[in-house]
Amino acid sequence: MRQNAVFYHAGCPVCLDAEQQLAQALDPARYAVEIVHLGEQPGRIAEAEAAGVRSVPALLIGAAPLHINFGAALADLR
């Protein structure tokens, strides 16, 4: 059974690099990865915040987000 993973980003160079190096590197047999570009889907910012995401890029697997480097604070995306 595959586990869901959500990669939140804002489209900045740091985010895109993290998407290529991390999110796309996850084993698709183990993880169903959804890529969420918060710049294009601002309606999902509240969802990311509720999941504990404070900055992007961030990868959510299970209950705790993994914050990767620092591209932008969620507050800056509003």
Secondary structure, 3 states (H helix, E strand, C coil): CCEEEEEEECCCHHHHHHHHHCHHHCCCCCEEEEEEECCCCHHHHHHHHHCCCCEEEEEEECCEEEEEEEEEEHHHHC
